[in-house]
Amino acid sequence: MVRLGLWGAGTSFASFREFLVALEKGGVGALELVAMDMKARGMYVCRTLSYKGAEFEVVEVPLEAKMTDMYGKAAEFWAELRVELISASTFLADEKPTSSQVWRLYWASHQRFFRHICMSAKVPAVVRLSKQALGDNKCVVVGLQSTGEARTEEAVTKYGVELDDFISGPRELLLKFVEENYPLPDKPEPLPEESVKELQRKRHSATPDVSFAGRVRKVAKRGAESEEESEEETEWQSETDTEPETESDDEFQICNTCNLEAERKKLLQCSCCSQLVHPACVVPPVVEVIIGDWSCYSCNEKTEEYLRARKTYYEELLKRYESALERKLKILEIIRALDLPNNPLDDIIDQLGGPDNVAEITGRKGMLVRAPGGKGVTYQARNTKEVTMEMVNMHEKQLFMDGKKLVAIISEAGSAGVSLQADRRAINQKRRVHLTLELPWSADRAIQQFGRTHRSNQASAPEYRLLFTNLGGERRFASIVAKRLESLGALTQGDRRAGPSLSAYNYDSAYGKKALMMLYRGIMEQEPLPIVPPGCSPEKPETVQEFILKGKAALVSVGIIRDSVYGNGKESGKISGRIVDSDMHDVGRFLNRLLGLPPDIQNRLFELFTGILDLILQNARVEGHLDSGIVDIKANTIELQGSPKTVHVDSMSGASTVLFTFTLDRGMKWESASTLLEEKQKDESGSNNGFYESRREWMGKRHFILAFESTVSGMYKIYRPTLGESIREMTLAELKDKYRKLSSMERARDGWEGEYDVSSKQCMHGPKCKLGNFCTTGRRLQEVNVLGGLILPVWGTIEKALSKQVRQSHKRTRVVRIETTSDSQRIVGLLIPNAAVESVLQDLAWVQDIEDE
């Protein structure tokens, strides 16, 4: 990388760190410039087939009533399962590592489960769009990632190869999770059938060093087992052996009760505690002859008490285990009774005519096929006697390319290296309709899958249909790919918009994290919500409070709010808790957990999140802080003014840096505004749509606008005679506060045309503006300077020149794209504020006009 000359001696960046900091400041637009600069200097080649001719459409698939009900019940079950697992885990408090592993598996299974549900919800739309495409003389390619093979094989192993219906992937996933991870206490082993004497003997043998009173008057003569045996060891053996090798009849020992000395054979010795007593000293006295082991009454009582306690403890453990097992079996029965969808892959193949009409190009070895009579399904291998398992995908691909099958289903595992485009050499040259049922986890894999149907030498470019449900949580999967698609396009093509664009779904950004933090603080009532929640009214505060309460309960059920406490007494109905710091900015986790909520509250929370995000983006755009990568400068007319000036020539490559000056007309004529209003009034019946006049005068004048109700609830899009469509939208309250609606079209026309004419010569501050011609606020005709060509070698010089500017907005480097309206000449480069042009040219010591070369 050092040899590329992007940093180091003789460049704008002394080290890689400086280069990295500059690119981070420049955002995605700077990445695009790096790619373009490297291509301009011949250092980088990235050939990618153009997506020209390809059509992209994001299709939103609303949940059907049955699926909505199914989803809601599944979400409720997962919430109840979480509570049950928390309750069951309390008996396993000592096994924290196991418990944490269970929760990791719980949330992983939770995400996979609802991802399967989302896929299944789109199956009817896939079937409908496929049949529609086939009716239009096109062929269909359905892209997905997971085939459900693992769940299918487990079910076939468990239930057999003949089944009543297709396997439900979500059900099998749930069953497996509960069967393998439900926290059961250890099953106690049955108690051994032991008598009191056997237990006492075991206790005594387990503690041979139990001391007892007594001393030996006369030690029996016995031979040592070895010469090395110590005298101490010999004495210990003489005291503990119950059957000594030799024993004298005149051996005497002391009774532990009366402390009188007696012959050893006249004393009783407890087999448990080893105490020696006279038969008469025992209460009650022992009168019969004792044969075998004897134990004292105290030891008998303790042993029986121990046996009773052990039995009670065993019964308690067994009861706890059986109760937990019963709860687990009950949960499994509930799962089996849940109405859950079938495996999407098998379902689509079945509804589109079966394996005879659908080419399956996946990694699975077997599949479930509907029985000839229509009752039940049978598991069978995908290959036949004529085709080996290794060649089955290529065989299926050839059937599709020959037109014998007009529908193909591809997965990542099976479609690597497979070309399914409308190849001019193939029999099947019908236009491909590529339906994306499930997006991959990464951008490069998404591009790879899109590339299966879009390759060179094709008769027609494909139509891409990206299917999403109307569930907010599913945006999680689009968010991942959207973010990476932009970065991938920016780095490889010099354009983040290269290939399919999912930028609308990129929520995992700095602005998305800020929006999430504001949402959490609003729900926790730490700060007021910046916008009115969906379905609520600002005139009815109780609706907002009700939404906050539902939002808290929802976030508690999916583990976002922890240590929750439900209020009592005056605080009845309120929920308190905490959200850990790591979750406050984790957009991915928020979208993941949203999946586990019923559709209604899930969508309302997601709409609130996106509404806050839109507000933040709008404010950042107005303040000039929004990093949009390369920004397109748009106007009614854009013309190149004069001759471009060469301001720098790279000594190594000979590539030049050029300053372009453009004249823009951003205004909106009265005729265009009135026509737009008429069209809106035909399509909509908004009572607040129309022309408005400012309530206050600005510089002795009143300003006029045209306002329409926006697609965002409660917001209004603004058009001005000087700038056309405004970036910033207004709420109805702000609109009525600052402006009043005009009923007279003559008044509106006079004011509109007057402001339109004046704005061509001066800014909105009037002729006495301190910035003079450099001020562009409210000016219809503007002069824009763009530094194009080779940028990286002069990046540092430009940054220094801009840092000298007075206005904060002029200090920021902005990458723009501009296209002239007359000859469609497109220029990409750095926007240089008018006030900074002279300073930049002086620092660069510009060379000469291009025409003079």
N, C-alpha and C positions, 0 to 999 in steps of 0.2 A: 504493500500500500504506500510505503514511503516513496518508492520510485515513480509513483503516479504524479508526484509533484503537487499534491493538493495542500500539503503543509510542509513546513521546513524552510530552510534558507531560500530567500528570493521569492517567497510567496506572502500572501496576506496573513498567514497563520504560522507563528513560530513553532508551534507544536500541535500534536493531535488534540490535546485538551482544548486549546483555543479554537481549533476547527470544530470540535464537538459542541462547545458552548455556543458558537455562532449558529450552528445548525439547530440546536435546541431553541434558541431565541427565534429563529426564522420559521420553526414549525414544519408542517408538511410541505409548504411551498418551497422552503429551502432544500428539502430533499429532492423535489422535482427539478430545481435549478441545478443541483449537483449532477443528476443524471443527464440533463440536457448539455451541461458544460462538458462533461466527459465524452459525450457523443460528438460534440462539436470539435473537440481536440483529437478525435480518433482514438481515444483510450478505452472506449467501452462500446461494445456491440451487443444488443439484445434484440434479436429478431423474433417477433411474435406476430402471428396471423391477426390481421385487423378484424375487428368485430363489425365492420361495415356491412350492412345488409341484414345483420342479425337483429331480431326483435326481442326486447326484454319487457316483461310485465310481471309485477308483483300482484298475485291474486289473493285477495283476502277471503277466506272460507269461514263463514259464520257457522257456529255450532248448531246442529239440529237440536230440536227439543229433547229427543231421546238421549242424545249425547250430552247435552247440558245437564240433564237429570243424572245420568251415569257419572259424569265428572264430579258433580256436587257431592254425590254419595261417596265416591272414592276419596275425595278430599276430606270429608268428615271422618271416614274410616282411618285415614292416615293420622289425623289429629288424635283420635281415640287410641290408636296403636301407640302413639308417642307417649300418651299419659300412662298407658298400661305398661310400657317398657320402663318408664320412670318408677312406677310403683313396684314392678318386679325386681328392679335393680337395687332397691333398698335392702333386700335380703342378701345381696352380694356386695355389701359395702367394702369388704376387704379386698375385692378384686377390681380395683380401679382400672388397671390396664385393659382388662377384658371389657369393662364397661365403655371406655373411650373407643375401643375398637368397634363395639356394637353401634355406637352413634355415628362413627364414620361410615360404616356399612349402611346404616339406616338412611342417611342423607344421600348417599350414592344410589341406593336402590330407589329412593324417593324421586330423584331426578330422572333416572332411567324409566321408572314407571310412568311418570307423566309425559315423558318424551314419547313413549309408546302410545299413550292415549292421544296425544296431539297428532301423531301420525295416523292413527286409526280414524280420527275425526275428519281427516282430509281424504280418506279413501273414496267416499261418494263423489267428491269433486273430481278426483283423479279419473274415476270411471266415466263420469259425465264428460269431462274435457277430452278424454281419449276417444270416446264414441263420436263426439263432435268433430274431432280432427280426422278420424277415419271416414266420416261422412263427407268431409271436405276434400277427400282424395289425398290425405297426408298420412304419414305413419308416426308412431309415437315411441318415445324413449322415456322411461320413468327412472329417475335416479334416486337411490336411497343408500343408507350406510349400513344399517343393521338388518339382518335377515331373520333373526329370531331362531337360528338353527340350534343354539345351545338349549334353549327352552324346549324346543320341539323334540330334540333327542332325549332329553330328560323325561319328558312326558311319555314318549313312546316306550322307553325303558320301564317306566312305572305302570303304564296302562295297557301296553300292547300296541301292535301295528294297526289294529282296526279300532276306530274311535267314532263316537256319535257325531262329532263336529270338529272343526278346525281348533287347534290349540290357541288358547288366549295367552299371549306373551305376558301381559301385565299380571294375570292371575298366577301363572307359574312362577314369575319373579317374586311375587308377594309370598307365595307358599314356601318357596325356597328360603327366603329371608327369615321368615318366622320359624320354620323347622330347624334351621341351622343356628339361629342367633337369639332365639327367645331365651332370656336368662333364667334357667332352671337351677334350683339348688341341687347339690349332689344327693342322689338317692342313697339313703342309709342302708348299710348291709344288715341282713337279718341277724338277730342276736343268737349266739350259740346256746344250745341247751346244756347248761352246766348246773351241777348240783352245788350246794353250799360248800361241801367239803372240797370239791374239785377247785372251786374258785378260791377257797382259802389256801389250798396248797399252792396254787399259782401265785397268789399274792405273797406267800411266804418265800417261795423260790425266787420271786422277783426281787426280794429284799433280804438276802441271806445275812446281811450284816446287822440285823436287828439285835440289839443287846438285851440281855435279861439278867436279873440278879441271881446270883448263885456262884459258888466256888467249888472246886473239886478238892476233896480231902486227900484222895489217893488217886493218882493217875494210873490208868491202865497201862500195862506194858504192851507196847506194840512196836513193831519194826518200822523204821522210816522208809519211805518209798525210794529215796535216793540219798546218797551221802551228802549231796549238796543242799538238801532241804534244810531250811533254817529252823532254828528252835521256835521262833515266833510263829511260823507257818504251821508247825506240828501242833502247837498249843491251840491255834485257831481251829484246826480240823477236829481236834478232840472235843471242842465245845460245840461245833455245829453238826457233826455227823450224828444222825439219828440211830444208826446201827453201827456202832464201832466194831472193829474187827475182834477186839478182845475187851471184855468188860468184867471187872471184879465184882463179886457179890457184896463186898463190904464197901462199895462206893457210896458216899454220902453227899447229899445236896440240900439246899435250904428252900423251904416253902416260901413263895412270894407273898403269901397272905399272913401267916402267923410268924414267919421268920424263924421257925424251929427247924432243926436239922433232922433229916430222916434219910432212910435208905432210898436210893434212886428208884428202885423198882416199886416202892410203896407210894411214890408221887405220880400225879397225872401231869403230862406235858401237853399244852395246847399246840395243836398242829399249825395254828395261825400266828399267834404272838410268841410261842415257845416258852411261855411262863410255866413254872413248876408249882403245883399246889397239892395239899392233902385232899383226898376225896371228901373228908369231913369239913374242910374249910370252904368248900364250894357251897353257894346258896342257890337253891336247896342242895343238901349234901348228895353226893353220888354214892349209891349203895350197890348198884349192879356192877358186874365185872365188865370193864371196857375192853373190847376187842377191836383192834384197828385204830384209826385216827380218832382223836377227841379234840373238841374245841370248846373254849370257855363260852359262857353265856354272853359276855360282852362282845366277843368276836362274832358269835352267831347273829346277834342283833344288828351289829354294824353291817355284816354281809347281806342280811336280808334287806336292810334299809338301802344299801347300795344297789341291790338288784332291782328294788322297786323304783329307785330314782333313774337307774339306767333304762328300765323299761318305759318309764314316763317320757324320758328324753328321746328315746327311740321313736315312740309313738308321735311325739311332737314333730320331729324331723320328717317322719313318714307322712304325717298329715300336711305339713308345709309343702313337701314335694308333690304329693297327690293333688293338693289344691292348685299349685302352679301348673302342673301337668294338665289338670282339668281346664284351667283358663287358656292354656296354649291350644288344647284341642278344640275348645270353643271358638277361639280366634280363627283357627284353620277352617272350621265349619262355616264361619261367617264369610271368609274369603271365597270358599267354594260356592257360596250362595250369591255372591256379588255378581251383578250383571256387568261384565267387562267385555271389551271388543276382542275379536279374533286377531291373529297375526296378520298385519297389513299385507305382507307379501303374498301369502296364500289367498287372502281375501280378494286382492286385485286380480290375480291370475284366474281365480274361480269366476269372478264376475265378468271378465273379458273373454271367456270362452274356454278356459282351461289351458293345459300345457300344449295342446294341439295348435292354439292360436297365439300363444305368448312365448317369446324366446326369453328364457331366464339365463342371464349371464352374471352369476354370483359365485360365491365361494362355498356354498353349502353342498353336501353330498346327496341329501335326500329331500323329499317334499311330500306334503299331504295332498292327495288327489281325491276329488269327489267320486264316490262310487257310481257305477253305471246307472243304477236305479235311482240315484239322487238322494239315497238315505245313507248317511254316514260317510266317513272318509277313510282312506287307506294310506299308510306310509309306504313309499316306494323310492327306490334309487333313481336319481336323475338320469343316469346313463342307461343305455340299452346294451344288448349283446354285441351290436355292430359298432358301438361307440364306447371307447374307454372313458373312465372318469377324468383322466387328464385332458382329454380332447373334447369333453362335452360342451364347454363354453365356446370353443371355436366352431363346433358343429352348429350350436344355436345361433351364433353370430352370422354364419353363412346362410342359414335359413332366413334370417332377417334381411340380409343384403340381397338375397335372391327373390325377396318378395313373397316367400311362402308363409312367413309370419310377419305381420305388420305392427306388432307391439313388442318392444324389448324392455326388459327390466334389468337394470345394471346396479351393481354395488361396487364399492371401492376395491374389495378383495378380488372380485372376478373380472373387472373391466380394465385392469391395467394393460396398456398396450393395445387395446381393442379399438378399431376405427369403425364408427357407425354413421359417418357422414353420408350425405347424398352423393356418393362418388360417381363420377361420370362413367367409370368402368363397370359399375355394378348394375344389375338388372333393376333393383329397387332404387330409383332416383327421386322418389317422392320427397317432398319437403319434410324435414324432421320437426316434430313438436316435442321439445325436451321439457318434461314436467319434473320439477325438483320437489319430491315429497319430503326429503330430509336433507338438510344442509350438512356438509362435513364440519369438523371442528376447526379446520384451518383454511386460510385463504388459498394457499397453493394447491391443496387438495380440491377445493371448490373449482379452481381454474382447470385442474386436471379433468375433473368430471365434466365440466362444460365443454372441454376440448374433445370429448369422445364423439360429439356430433358436429363439431366445427373444425374442419381441417381443409387442407389445400385440395385443389382439383374437384371441388364440390359443385354440383349443379345449382344448388340454392343454399343460402345461409339458414340456419335453424331459427325456430321461434322458441325462446326460453320463457317458461312460466314458473315463477317461484311461488310456491303455495305456502301461505301462512294462515293459521286460524286467527280469529279475532280475540284470542286470549293474550293478555299483556305479558304473561310469563314466557310465552314462546318467543318473544322478541329477544330472549337471552341467547338463543342459538344464532339468530341473525346478527345480534350485536357483536359476537365474537368474530364472525366472518367479515362483517362490514368493516370493523376496525383494521383487520389485517389486509383486506382487499385494497383499502386506500393506501396503506404503507407499501404494499407490494407493487401497486401500480405506480406510486410516486418514485420508488427506487429503480424499478426496471424500465419503465416507459417514459419517465419524466412527466407523468400525468397520473394523478391519483384516480382519475375517472376512466383509466384504461380498463376495458372489460366491463362486466356487469357491475352496476353501482348499487350498493346497499347503504349509502351514507345516511339515509334517513333513520336507519336502525342502529347507528353508532352511538350507544348510550354510555359506554364505558370510557368516558373522557374526563378531563378535569372539570368541565362544566356539568357532566352527569354526576360526578361525585359531589359537587357543591349542591346540586339540586336534591340529591338523596339526603344529604345532611340537613337541608332545610325542611324536607318532608318529615324526617324522623323527629326533628325538634318541634315541628308543628303538631305531630301526632302525640308526642309526649307532653305537649302544652308548655314547653319551655320558651317557645317563641310563637307569635301568631303566624298562621299559614299565609304565604305571600299572595295566593290566589284563592278564590272560592272553590271548595272541592266540588267535583262533578255531582250533579243531582241535588245540590244545596242552593239555598237562596240567601243573599246578603241581608235581605229584609227579614229573614227568619233565622236568627242565630241558633235556635234550638236544632235546626236541621244540621248545622255545622257541628254542633256538640254531639249529636247522635252519630254523625259520620266518624268523628274522632274516637268515640267509644267503640264503634264497630271496627275501626282500623286498629285500635289497640288490641282488641280481642283476637283479631286476625293475626297480628304480628306475634302475639303470645302463642297462638296455636302452631306457628311454624318456627318457633324458637328464636325469633329475632329479639323480642323483649324477654329478658331473663329475670329470675327472682321476682316473678309477678305476685302481687298481693291484691286481693279483692276487698274493697272497703266495706266497713260495717257502720251502722248507725247513720250519722249525718253524711258519711262518705259512701253510703250504700250505692252500688251501681258503678263506682269508679274503680279504675284499675291503675295500679302503680307498678313500677319496675324500672329496669335499666337496660340500655343498649350499650354493649361494650364498644370501646373506641375503634377496634379493628373492623367492626360491622358498620360504623357510621359512614364510611366512604366506599364500602365494598358493593359496587353496583351489581357485579356478577352474582354475589350471594343473595342480594335482594331479589333479582329476577328469578334465580333458582327457587327461592322459597315462595315466591308468588305463585309458582306452578301448583303448589299444594293447597291453594285456597279455592273456594267455590267461585265459579265464573263471575258472579255479580260483584262481590267485594274485590276480587282480583283485578277486574277491569277498572273499577273506580279508583283503586290505589294506583294502578298504572297510569291512568289518565291524569291523576293529580301529579304524579312524578313527571310525566312528559309536559304537562302544563307549566310546572315550575321551571323545567329545563328550557322550554321555549322562551319563557320570560327572561331567564338568565342570558340566553343566546341573543335575544333581541337587545337587551341592555348592553351586552358586550359589543354587539355590532354597531350600535349607536355611538358608543364611546371609542370605537376604533380598536378594541382589544381582541376581537374575535380572530382566532387563527383558522382561516378557511382555506389554507393552502394557497393555491393560485386563484385569485379573485377575478372574475370576469367583469370588466367595465362595460356597462351597457348604456346606450343612449339612442335617441331617435336617429341622429346622424353623427357619424364619426369620420373625420377626414384628416389625412396627414397634412401637416402644415410645413411648408418649406422643405428643405433638403435634410436628410438625416446627417448627423455629425459623428465622425469617428473620434472617439475620445481615448482609445487605448488599443494597442496592437500587441498580442502576445508574442514574445521573442522566439519561443520554441515552436509553436504550431502555426503562427501567422494569423490566427483567428482574432477578430476585432470586437471591441465593445463600442456600441453605437447608441447615440442619444436621438430618440424620436420625439417629436412634438405633435400632438393631436389637438384638434378643435372638436369639442363635444357640444351638442345641443340636447339637453335633457328635458326640455319643457314639454308640456302637453297642451295642445291647442284646444280652443273651446269646442270645435266641431267633434274632436275625438272624445272629449269628456262627456258631452251631451249624448253622443251615440252610445257610449259605454253605459251611461245611466239608463237609457231606453232599453238596452239589452238586459240589464240587470232587473229592471222592473218587469220585464216579460217573464223572466225565469223565477224571480223571487217576489215575495210580497212583504219585504221588510219595511216597516213604517218609518224607520230611522234612516233609510238610505236616501241620499240626496246631497245638494250643495249646502255648505255652511259658511257663515261669516264669523270672524273672530269677535268676541265680545269687547276686547280691549284693543286700543290702537298701539301699533308698534312703529316708532319713528314717524308718527303722524299719519299712519295708514292702517287700514284694516286688511287682513289677509283672508283669502278664500280657499276652501278645500272641497273635495268631493269624497264622501264617506260611504262605504259599503260594509255590510255585515260580513265578517271573515268566516273561514271554515272553523277557526278556533272559537269555541263558545264564549260569547260575551265580548269578543274583540271586534274592532272595526278597521278595515284597510283604508288607508288615506292616500288620496291623489292630490297633487298640488300643481298649479300652472307652471311653476318654476322648475320642479324636479320630477314631475310625473309621479309614478308610484313610489310612495315612501317606504323605507325599510321598516320603520317602527309603526306598529299598530297601536290603537287606542282602545281603552275600555269605554263603554257607553257613558259611564259616570264622568270620566275625564273629557270626553267629547262634548257632553252637554254643559260641563263646567266652563270650558274654554271657548266654545263656539255655540252659535244659535242657528237653527235650520232656516233656510230661506224659502219662502213660498213664491216669491217673485223670480221668475226665470230671467227677466230683463235685468234686475239688480245683480243676479248671479253672473250673467254674461258680461255686463259692464265691468264688474270687479275682476272677473277672471281674465279678460282680455287686457285690462289695464296693468295688472300685475305681470302678465306674460310679456308685455312689451317692455316694461321698465327693467325686468330682470335680465334682459339681454345686454344691458350696459353697465349695471352696477349690482353689488351684492345687497342683501336685505338690510344692511346697516346704513345704506344711503351713500351719497357722494363724499361725505366727510369721514368715511371709515379710516381708522388708523393704519390698517394694513394695505389700503389702496387696492391696486389690481391683484395683489396676492390673495386677497380674501375671496373664497369661493362659496361662502354660506349664502344660500338662496339665489345664487347666480345661475341663470339658465345656460348661457354660453360660457364654456370653461375651456381653459388651456391645460392640457395634461402632458407631462413629460415622462417618458418611459426609457429606461436604460436597458437596451437589449443586447443580444449577442453573447459574448463571453463575459461572465459576471464574477466567477470565483477569484480570479487574479486581482480584481479591484474591490473585492468585498470590504476589506479592512479600510481602504481609503474612503469608501462611501459611508461606512459606519461612522468614521471620525467626522466627516463633513456634516452628516445629519445630527450628530451629537451636539453640534454648535448651535442648532436651531433653538428659538425661544419657545415655540409652542410644543407641548408634549407630544401631540399627535404627529408632528413633523419629524420626531426623532426615531420613530419606529420604521424598520425596513418592511416593506410590503411587496409581495410578488403578485403581479397582475397579468392578465391576458386581455388584449384589446384587438378588435378586428374592424377594419375600415368598411363603411357601408357601400362605397362605390366599387372598389376592386377586390373586396374581401381579403385584403392583406392582413395576416395575423402576426402579432408581435407578442412575445412573452418576455417579461423582464421586471426590473425593480421600478416601482413608482417613486419618482423624485418630486417632492413638493416644489411648487413654483418658487417659493422663497429660498429654496436651497439649491436651485440649479446653478447659480453663479458660483457658490462656494464649492460645489462638486466639480465643476469644470476647472476651477482654479487648482484644486488639489490633484486632479487627474492630468492637468496640462494638455488639454485635448488637441488632437493632431490637426485635422482639417475636414472640410466637407467631403462627403463621398464622391460628389460629382467632380471635384477638383483632382481626384486621384488619376 
